[in-house]
Amino acid sequence: MNFLAKTALTGLCAAALAFSSSAGAETRITYKSAKSSSSYYQMAVQIAEAMKKGSGSGIIVTVEESQGSVQNVKEAAARSGNYVFTTPPVLVKLAQKELAMFKGKGNPKYAEIRALFPIPSLTMHFVMRADSGAKSFADMSGKTILLGKGSFGAREGAKYLKLFGLEGKVKLANVELNAAANALKNKQIDGFVTAGSWPAPNVIEAAASTGITLISLSDEQVKQTKRTRLIIPGGTYAGVDTDTVTTSLPVIAHTTTAMDDATAYALTKTYWEQKKVMGSANAWWNGVSGDLLANVYGKIHPGALKYYDEAGIKVPDSAR
């Protein structure tokens, strides 16, 4: 072999070795989220972009669409490796205890689910047109309200109307939720109920185009719902200058014990370091703090726990 050939071969070997090392340093994550039309799918895409940027392309997240949180939990029993999924903690509890939709469908793998970090909570919004005069649940009597169909917000909204004595006392509008802002503006409805991370895009639109009031719950009403109390700060929506007390369904990003500690640590650390950047572009991230770890059911992944201890973020003893 002549000198030029040897040089070319050496160069090819070096390039191959460099490529192999680079590929080996890259961590790939599958992130099971929500329907592609939902805000939670948008959040997943934002997380994927933040992970790539924050890790210098060392963490690559592939977002998968999902039909919902129940599917996400069920797949945790079959997936291996770096599978991350989002779900309210209560569904982890139901899966591990084989209750409700998991009755008769238990799996030992559910015990291997571990929490990583909180993402924006599903937050209830009871939105009324400002000129409707409604400032409390009692004031909603006789009004036309849009609940939507089939969603968590629709089911939860119907539950609250019944809890607070409004069943049969409000007229339910037959309008799709995605038309809520226009229906409010055109006075087809007096108000609508929606659940999503705050600030919610459809509430922002309604506040800007029509003027709204958000119905606040009393502490006793919050207790009746058996949901988590949450405050939407005044100034979040145009014209709503005071804090609104409402309820929420916490949502947590989970993985399983199949993920190694180093990956869980890097994923969690990068998430929190990038959260402020994400919040500057999308305000719903600004409602996320370490306090939401209090909502975790079960255990936090040891790799994530290592980061929380280093960062001084308080973790409930029950989650350790």
C-alpha positions as CSV (number, residue, x, y, z in Angstrom):
1,M,0.0,0.0,0.0
2,N,1.5,3.4,-1.0
3,F,1.8,6.4,1.2
4,L,-1.3,8.2,-0.3
5,A,-3.5,5.1,0.1
6,K,-2.3,4.7,3.7
7,T,-3.1,8.3,4.4
8,A,-6.6,8.1,2.9
9,L,-7.3,4.9,4.9
10,T,-6.1,6.5,8.1
11,G,-8.3,9.5,7.5
12,L,-11.4,7.3,6.9
13,C,-10.7,5.4,10.0
14,A,-10.4,8.6,12.1
15,A,-13.6,10.0,10.6
16,A,-15.5,6.8,11.3
17,L,-14.2,6.7,14.9
18,A,-15.2,10.4,15.4
19,F,-18.7,9.7,14.0
20,S,-19.0,6.6,16.2
21,S,-18.0,8.6,19.3
22,S,-20.4,11.4,18.5
23,A,-23.3,9.0,17.9
24,G,-22.5,7.2,21.1
25,A,-22.7,10.5,23.1
26,E,-26.2,11.2,21.8
27,T,-29.1,10.2,24.0
28,R,-32.4,9.6,22.3
29,I,-35.7,10.0,24.2
30,T,-39.2,9.0,23.1
31,Y,-41.7,11.5,24.5
32,K,-45.3,10.4,24.5
33,S,-47.5,13.4,24.7
34,A,-51.1,14.1,23.6
35,K,-53.2,14.7,20.5
36,S,-51.4,16.8,18.0
37,S,-54.1,19.5,18.2
38,S,-53.7,20.0,21.9
39,S,-51.6,22.5,23.8
40,Y,-49.8,19.6,25.5
41,Y,-48.5,18.4,22.2
42,Q,-47.2,22.0,21.6
43,M,-45.5,21.8,25.0
44,A,-43.8,18.5,24.0
45,V,-42.4,20.1,20.9
46,Q,-41.1,23.0,22.9
47,I,-39.5,20.5,25.4
48,A,-37.8,18.7,22.5
49,E,-36.4,21.9,21.1
50,A,-35.2,23.0,24.5
51,M,-33.5,19.7,25.2
52,K,-31.6,19.8,22.0
53,K,-30.5,23.4,22.6
54,G,-29.7,23.0,26.3
55,S,-27.7,19.8,25.8
56,G,-25.8,20.9,22.7
57,S,-27.7,18.2,20.7
58,G,-26.6,15.6,23.3
59,I,-30.3,14.8,24.0
60,I,-32.6,14.3,21.1
61,V,-36.3,14.0,21.9
62,T,-38.8,12.4,19.5
63,V,-42.4,13.5,20.2
64,E,-45.1,10.9,19.7
65,E,-48.8,11.8,19.4
66,S,-51.1,10.1,21.9
67,Q,-54.9,9.6,22.3
68,G,-54.6,10.5,26.0
69,S,-53.0,10.0,29.3
70,V,-54.5,6.5,29.9
71,Q,-52.8,5.3,26.7
72,N,-49.5,6.8,27.9
73,V,-49.6,4.9,31.2
74,K,-50.6,1.6,29.5
75,E,-47.7,1.9,27.1
76,A,-45.3,2.3,30.0
77,A,-45.8,-1.4,30.7
78,A,-44.6,-2.4,27.2
79,R,-42.0,0.3,26.4
80,S,-38.3,-0.2,27.2
81,G,-35.4,2.2,27.5
82,N,-35.8,6.0,27.4
83,Y,-39.6,6.3,27.3
84,V,-41.0,9.5,28.8
85,F,-44.8,10.2,29.0
86,T,-47.1,12.7,30.5
87,T,-50.0,12.0,32.8
88,P,-51.9,13.3,35.8
89,P,-50.4,11.5,38.9
90,V,-53.8,10.1,39.8
91,L,-53.7,7.8,36.8
92,V,-50.4,6.3,38.0
93,K,-52.2,5.6,41.3
94,L,-55.1,4.0,39.6
95,A,-52.8,1.8,37.4
96,Q,-50.7,0.7,40.4
97,K,-53.8,-0.1,42.5
98,E,-55.7,-1.6,39.5
99,L,-58.7,0.7,39.9
100,A,-61.2,2.4,37.5
101,M,-60.1,2.1,33.9
102,F,-57.3,-0.2,35.0
103,K,-59.5,-2.6,36.9
104,G,-58.7,-6.2,35.8
105,K,-55.8,-4.8,33.7
106,G,-53.0,-4.6,36.2
107,N,-49.4,-5.1,35.3
108,P,-46.3,-5.4,37.6
109,K,-44.6,-3.0,35.2
110,Y,-46.7,-0.1,36.5
111,A,-44.8,-0.4,39.8
112,E,-41.7,0.7,37.8
113,I,-43.1,4.1,36.8
114,R,-41.0,7.0,38.2
115,A,-41.6,10.8,38.1
116,L,-39.2,13.2,36.4
117,F,-40.6,16.8,36.5
118,P,-43.9,18.7,36.5
119,I,-45.3,20.4,33.4
120,P,-48.2,23.0,33.3
121,S,-51.3,21.8,35.0
122,L,-54.8,21.4,33.5
123,T,-56.4,24.5,34.9
124,M,-60.2,25.1,35.1
125,H,-61.4,28.4,33.6
126,F,-65.0,29.6,34.1
127,V,-65.1,32.5,31.6
128,M,-68.1,34.9,31.6
129,R,-68.7,37.8,29.3
130,A,-68.0,41.0,31.3
131,D,-71.4,42.5,30.5
132,S,-73.2,39.4,31.6
133,G,-72.8,40.6,35.2
134,A,-71.9,37.2,36.4
135,K,-69.2,37.2,39.1
136,S,-70.0,34.0,41.0
137,F,-71.4,30.6,40.3
138,A,-74.8,31.7,41.7
139,D,-74.8,34.5,39.1
140,M,-74.5,31.9,36.3
141,S,-78.1,30.8,36.9
142,G,-80.2,31.5,33.8
143,K,-77.2,32.1,31.6
144,T,-76.2,30.2,28.4
145,I,-72.9,28.3,29.0
146,L,-70.7,26.4,26.6
147,L,-69.1,23.3,28.1
148,G,-67.9,21.5,24.9
149,K,-68.0,17.8,24.5
150,G,-65.9,14.8,25.5
151,S,-63.0,16.7,27.1
152,F,-61.7,16.8,30.7
153,G,-62.9,20.4,30.9
154,A,-66.4,19.5,29.7
155,R,-66.7,16.6,32.2
156,E,-65.3,18.7,35.0
157,G,-67.4,21.7,34.2
158,A,-70.6,19.6,34.3
159,K,-69.5,18.2,37.6
160,Y,-69.1,21.6,39.1
161,L,-72.4,22.9,37.8
162,K,-74.0,19.9,39.7
163,L,-71.9,20.4,42.8
164,F,-72.8,24.1,43.1
165,G,-76.6,23.7,42.5
166,L,-76.7,24.9,38.9
167,E,-77.7,21.7,37.2
168,G,-80.8,22.4,35.1
169,K,-80.5,26.2,35.9
170,V,-78.2,27.0,33.0
171,K,-78.7,26.6,29.3
172,L,-76.0,24.5,27.7
173,A,-75.0,25.8,24.3
174,N,-74.6,23.4,21.4
175,V,-71.4,25.0,20.1
176,E,-68.0,23.5,19.6
177,L,-65.4,24.8,22.2
178,N,-63.0,26.0,19.5
179,A,-65.7,28.6,18.6
180,A,-66.1,29.8,22.2
181,A,-64.4,33.2,21.7
182,N,-66.5,34.1,18.7
183,A,-69.7,32.8,20.3
184,L,-69.0,35.0,23.3
185,K,-68.3,38.0,21.2
186,N,-71.4,37.5,19.1
187,K,-73.5,37.0,22.3
188,Q,-74.6,33.5,21.4
189,I,-73.3,32.5,24.8
190,D,-72.8,34.2,28.2
191,G,-69.8,32.2,29.1
192,F,-67.8,29.0,28.6
193,V,-65.8,26.5,30.5
194,T,-62.3,25.4,29.4
195,A,-59.5,23.4,30.9
196,G,-55.9,23.9,29.9
197,S,-52.6,25.3,30.9
198,W,-52.7,29.0,31.8
199,P,-52.7,31.4,30.1
200,A,-55.1,29.5,27.8
201,P,-55.1,30.8,24.1
202,N,-59.0,30.8,23.8
203,V,-59.3,32.8,27.1
204,I,-56.7,35.3,25.9
205,E,-58.7,35.7,22.7
206,A,-61.9,36.2,24.5
207,A,-60.4,38.7,26.9
208,A,-58.9,40.7,24.1
209,S,-62.0,40.7,21.8
210,T,-64.9,40.9,24.2
211,G,-63.9,41.6,27.8
212,I,-64.4,38.8,30.4
213,T,-64.8,38.0,34.1
214,L,-63.3,34.8,35.6
215,I,-65.3,33.1,38.2
216,S,-63.4,32.5,41.4
217,L,-64.0,29.5,43.7
218,S,-64.3,29.8,47.5
219,D,-62.1,27.5,49.6
220,E,-65.2,25.5,50.5
221,Q,-66.0,25.0,46.8
222,V,-62.4,24.0,46.0
223,K,-62.7,21.4,48.8
224,Q,-65.9,20.1,47.3
225,T,-64.3,19.5,43.9
226,K,-61.5,17.3,45.5
227,R,-59.1,18.9,43.0
228,T,-55.9,20.8,43.6
229,R,-56.3,24.6,44.4
230,L,-54.5,26.9,42.0
231,I,-54.3,30.7,41.6
232,I,-54.3,32.4,38.2
233,P,-52.5,35.7,39.0
234,G,-54.2,39.0,38.3
235,G,-53.1,40.5,35.0
236,T,-52.8,37.1,33.3
237,Y,-55.7,38.0,31.1
238,A,-56.7,41.5,29.9
239,G,-59.2,43.1,32.2
240,V,-58.9,40.5,34.9
241,D,-56.8,42.4,37.4
242,T,-57.4,40.3,40.6
243,D,-56.2,36.8,41.4
244,T,-58.6,34.0,40.5
245,V,-58.9,30.9,42.7
246,T,-59.6,27.8,40.7
247,T,-58.8,24.2,40.5
248,S,-56.3,22.1,38.5
249,L,-55.3,18.6,37.6
250,P,-51.5,18.4,38.0
251,V,-49.6,16.8,35.1
252,I,-46.2,15.2,35.5
253,A,-43.6,13.9,33.0
254,H,-42.8,10.3,34.0
255,T,-40.4,7.5,32.9
256,T,-39.7,4.0,34.2
257,T,-36.8,2.3,36.0
258,A,-35.6,1.2,32.5
259,M,-34.1,4.7,32.1
260,D,-30.6,4.9,33.7
261,D,-29.7,7.5,36.4
262,A,-27.4,9.5,34.2
263,T,-30.0,10.0,31.5
264,A,-32.8,10.9,34.0
265,Y,-30.4,13.4,35.7
266,A,-29.4,15.1,32.4
267,L,-33.0,15.2,31.2
268,T,-34.3,16.8,34.4
269,K,-31.4,19.2,34.8
270,T,-31.7,20.4,31.2
271,Y,-35.5,20.8,31.6
272,W,-35.2,23.1,34.6
273,E,-32.3,25.1,33.1
274,Q,-34.3,25.7,29.9
275,K,-37.7,26.4,31.6
276,K,-37.1,30.1,31.9
277,V,-36.2,30.3,28.2
278,M,-39.3,28.4,27.3
279,G,-41.4,30.7,29.5
280,S,-40.1,33.9,27.7
281,A,-41.7,32.5,24.5
282,N,-44.7,30.7,26.0
283,A,-46.1,32.0,29.3
284,W,-47.7,28.7,30.4
285,W,-44.2,27.5,31.5
286,N,-44.1,30.4,34.1
287,G,-46.7,28.6,36.2
288,V,-44.4,25.6,36.8
289,S,-42.2,25.5,39.9
290,G,-40.6,23.0,42.2
291,D,-43.7,23.3,44.4
292,L,-45.6,21.1,42.0
293,L,-43.5,18.1,43.0
294,A,-45.8,17.9,46.0
295,N,-48.3,16.4,43.5
296,V,-46.2,13.4,42.6
297,Y,-47.7,10.0,43.3
298,G,-45.1,7.3,43.9
299,K,-41.4,7.8,43.6
300,I,-39.2,10.2,41.7
301,H,-36.5,8.6,39.5
302,P,-33.1,8.5,41.4
303,G,-31.4,10.4,38.6
304,A,-33.9,13.2,38.8
305,L,-33.8,13.2,42.6
306,K,-30.0,13.7,42.4
307,Y,-30.6,17.0,40.5
308,Y,-33.3,18.2,42.9
309,D,-31.0,17.6,45.9
310,E,-28.1,19.5,44.1
311,A,-30.5,22.4,43.2
312,G,-32.0,22.6,46.6
313,I,-35.5,21.9,45.3
314,K,-37.7,20.5,48.0
315,V,-39.0,16.9,47.4
316,P,-41.7,15.3,49.5
317,D,-40.3,12.4,51.7
318,S,-43.0,10.2,50.2
319,A,-41.5,10.7,46.7
320,R,-38.0,9.7,47.6
